[in-house]
Amino acid sequence: MTEVNFQQPINSAARIVEEYAVGKRNFERAELGDADLQGLDLKGSDFSYADFSRANLSGTNLRGCDLSFADLSEANLANADLRGAMLFSANLRKANLQGTHLEKADCDHNTHFPPDFDSIAAGVNMSEASV
C-alpha cells in the first residue's frame, strides 16, 4: 500500500531553520519563492523539486544538497556554497551566481544556467545521462 504524505509543504524560512535544527534534512518540494535564507547552514538537505525562485540564498551553505528539479530562477546565490550539490534539471536561469562555489556540483544537459555562465570554469560536473 502506498504511503500518503499529508504534511503541509514547507513555505517559510523559519520552519526550515526550526526543522533543520532538530535534524530534519528532507525538504523536498519546499515552497520558498521570495524567502530570505541568507547565510544559513543547510548542507546535506534534500531540496529536490523545491521552489526557490527569487529567494535570497546569498552566503548560504548548500553543500551536498539535492537541488534536482529545483526552481532557482532569479535566486540570489552570490557567495553561496553549492560544492557537491546535485543540480540535475535545475532551473538557474537569471540566478545571481557571482562568487558561488560550484566545484564538483553535478548537473546534466537539462540544467539551465544563466546564458553567460561558464560551467567548465566553475568546476561543475556535467553528466551525459539525464536523471
Secondary structure, DSSP 8 states (H G I E B T S, - for coil): ------------HHHHHHHHHTT--B-TT-B-TT-B-TT-B-TT-B-TT-B-TT-B-TT-B-TT-B-TT-B-TT-B-TT-B-TT-B-TT-B-TT-B-TT-B-TT-EE-TT-B--TT--HHHHT-EE-SS--
